[in-house]
Amino acid sequence: MQVKLLIDGGDMQPGPALSQKFGPAGINIGMVIQKVNDATKNFKGMKVPVEIDIDMATKEIDVKVFSPPVAELLKKELGIEKGSGLQKKTKVANASIEQIISVSKTKLPNMLSKNLKAAVKSVVGSCITLGILIENKSPKEIEKEIDNGIFDREINEEITVTPAEKKAQLDEYFAKVLAEQEKIKQQEEAAKAAEEAAKAATAVPGAPAAAATEGETKTPVAEAEKKPEEAKKEKKEKK
């Protein structure tokens, strides 16, 4: 019996789906969960693909763990919760090439890439959709630089540790990016508020105008109601 699942690393929980898969076969679900959590404990906080093989004769359980999706690895490496929903205007991180190489090495065994350099380019491509800068630049610029051999030394030597000084420079640059993004956001919110206020202002004058019109239509009616009384009064005076 073989079951493939995408679970939370180190935190697989019992549920109806598991009961339906293993219950009818008489498999100890608690044992399955324990084995999977032990096998994936190093991937806490990430979604992890696992393959569970069970020998139906002996009930022996074998768990194969595959590396998490590239997006999950990048989020863990960069310490971010999620990617950008507006990647063209909002950036969520500024990675070093060493961090990209680290993720690429982890994912390479489960990728179709023929070598580490190709894997690095693939991971860089994922940074585009997540809204992640690399070396203070857009991922597309980094892809061109990889093709031109700019990072051949780091890739060939499989360097995965970012020098402290370089990390500080990347953080300083990204702090400016975040400040600019926040400034633009505030400007957009202010412009939107002003637009809504302008719409509200143009709508208000219409109400008094309607009231005035309504008042004007009532006046002739009132005068018409008074005329018969005035006519009676005039007849009495003549008499």
C-alpha positions in Angstrom: 0.0 0.0 0.0 1.4 3.4 -1.0 0.1 6.8 0.0 1.4 10.2 -1.1 0.7 13.2 1.1 1.7 16.9 1.5 1.9 17.5 5.2 3.2 20.1 7.7 6.7 19.2 8.5 7.0 17.5 11.9 3.3 18.3 12.6 1.2 15.7 10.9 -2.2 15.5 12.6 -4.9 12.7 12.7 -8.0 13.4 10.7 -10.8 11.9 8.6 -8.6 11.7 5.5 -6.1 9.5 7.2 -8.7 7.4 8.8 -10.3 6.7 5.4 -6.9 5.8 3.9 -5.5 3.6 6.7 -8.4 2.6 8.9 -10.0 0.0 6.6 -6.6 -1.7 6.1 -6.2 -2.1 9.9 -3.1 0.2 9.9 -2.1 1.9 13.2 -2.7 5.5 12.4 -0.8 6.7 15.5 2.2 4.8 14.4 2.1 6.3 10.9 1.8 9.8 12.2 4.7 9.3 14.6 7.0 7.9 11.9 6.1 10.8 9.5 6.6 13.5 12.1 10.0 12.0 13.1 11.1 11.9 9.4 10.0 15.5 8.7 11.0 17.2 12.0 13.7 19.1 10.2 11.2 20.8 8.0 9.0 22.4 10.6 6.9 25.3 9.4 7.0 24.0 5.8 4.8 21.8 3.6 6.6 18.6 2.9 5.7 15.9 0.3 5.9 12.4 1.8 5.4 8.9 0.4 4.2 6.3 2.9 4.8 2.6 1.9 3.1 -0.1 4.0 3.7 -3.8 3.7 0.2 -5.2 4.2 1.5 -8.6 5.2 3.8 -7.3 8.0 2.2 -3.9 8.6 5.8 -2.4 8.4 5.8 1.3 7.6 8.4 3.1 5.5 8.4 6.8 5.0 10.1 8.6 2.2 10.5 12.4 2.5 11.0 14.6 -0.5 12.3 18.1 -0.3 9.6 20.8 0.2 8.5 23.0 -2.8 11.0 25.7 -3.7 8.6 28.4 -2.4 8.5 26.8 1.0 12.3 26.5 1.1 12.8 30.1 0.1 10.3 31.4 2.8 12.2 29.4 5.4 15.6 30.5 4.2 14.6 34.2 4.1 12.4 34.2 7.2 9.2 35.4 5.5 5.7 34.0 6.0 4.4 34.5 2.5 5.3 35.8 -0.9 4.0 39.1 -2.4 0.6 39.2 -4.0 1.8 42.2 -6.0 5.3 41.1 -7.0 5.7 43.9 -9.5 5.3 46.7 -6.9 5.8 45.0 -3.5 9.0 43.1 -2.5 9.2 40.9 0.5 12.9 40.0 0.8 16.4 40.6 -0.5 18.3 37.4 -0.8 22.0 36.8 -1.3 23.2 34.5 -4.1 24.6 32.3 -1.3 21.0 31.8 0.1 19.8 30.9 -3.4 22.5 28.4 -3.8 21.6 26.9 -0.4 18.0 26.4 -1.4 19.1 25.0 -4.8 21.3 22.4 -3.2 18.5 21.2 -1.0 16.1 21.0 -3.9 18.4 19.6 -6.6 17.9 15.9 -5.9 14.2 16.3 -6.7 14.6 18.6 -9.6 15.0 17.9 -13.3 18.0 20.4 -13.5 21.1 18.7 -14.9 23.5 20.6 -12.5 23.6 23.1 -9.7 23.8 26.1 -12.0 20.6 25.1 -13.7 19.0 24.5 -10.4 20.1 28.0 -9.2 18.5 29.6 -12.3 15.3 27.7 -11.6 15.1 28.9 -8.0 15.9 32.4 -9.2 12.8 32.1 -11.4 10.7 31.3 -8.4 11.8 34.5 -6.7 10.1 36.5 -9.5 6.6 35.2 -8.5 7.3 35.6 -4.8 8.5 39.2 -5.0 12.0 38.5 -3.8 15.0 40.6 -4.8 18.4 39.0 -5.2 21.6 40.9 -4.5 19.6 44.2 -4.6 18.4 43.4 -8.1 15.4 41.9 -9.8 15.6 38.1 -10.4 15.5 38.6 -14.2 18.7 40.7 -13.9 20.3 37.9 -11.8 19.3 35.3 -14.4 21.3 37.2 -17.1 24.3 37.6 -14.7 24.2 33.8 -14.1 24.3 33.2 -17.8 27.2 35.6 -18.1 29.2 33.7 -15.5 29.1 36.4 -12.8 28.4 33.9 -10.0 30.3 30.9 -11.4 32.7 30.9 -8.4 30.0 30.9 -5.8 28.0 28.2 -7.6 31.0 25.9 -8.5 32.3 26.1 -4.9 28.8 25.6 -3.6 29.0 28.6 -1.2 25.9 28.7 1.0 27.0 31.1 3.8 26.5 34.9 3.3 29.4 37.0 4.7 28.1 39.2 7.6 29.2 42.4 6.0 27.4 41.6 2.8 24.3 40.5 4.7 24.3 43.9 6.5 24.5 45.7 3.2 21.7 43.7 1.7 19.5 44.4 4.8 20.3 48.1 4.6 19.3 48.3 1.0 16.1 46.4 1.6 15.2 48.7 4.5 15.2 51.6 2.0 13.0 49.5 -0.4 10.5 48.9 2.4 10.5 52.6 3.4 9.8 53.6 -0.2 7.0 51.0 -0.6 5.4 52.3 2.6 5.6 55.8 1.3 4.0 54.9 -2.0 1.3 52.9 -0.1 0.5 55.9 2.1 0.3 58.2 -1.0 -2.1 55.8 -2.7 -4.3 55.6 0.4 -4.3 59.4 0.7 -5.2 59.8 -2.9 -8.0 57.2 -2.6 -9.4 59.0 0.5 -9.3 62.3 -1.3 -11.1 60.8 -4.2 -13.8 59.4 -2.0 -14.1 62.7 -0.1 -14.5 64.5 -3.5 -17.3 62.2 -4.5 -19.1 62.7 -1.2 -18.8 66.5 -1.5 -20.4 66.5 -5.0 -23.2 64.4 -3.7 -24.1 66.6 -0.7 -25.1 69.8 -2.6 -27.8 67.9 -4.5 -29.9 67.4 -1.3 -30.5 71.0 -0.5 -31.3 71.6 -4.2 -33.9 68.9 -4.1 -35.3 70.4 -0.9 -35.5 73.8 -2.4 -37.3 72.5 -5.4 -39.7 70.6 -3.2 -40.3 73.8 -1.3 -40.9 75.7 -4.5 -43.5 73.2 -5.6 -45.4 73.5 -2.3 -45.6 77.3 -2.4 -48.1 77.7 -5.3 -50.2 75.0 -3.8 -50.4 76.9 -0.5 -51.2 80.1 -2.3 -54.0 78.3 -4.2 -55.4 77.1 -1.0 -55.5 80.6 0.4 -57.3 82.2 -2.6 -60.8 80.8 -1.9 -60.7 82.2 1.6 -59.5 85.6 0.3 -62.3 85.5 -2.3 -65.0 84.9 0.5 -63.5 87.7 2.5 -63.8 90.1 -0.4 -67.5 89.2 -1.0 -68.3 89.9 2.6 -66.7 93.3 2.4 -68.7 94.2 -0.7 -71.9 93.3 1.1 
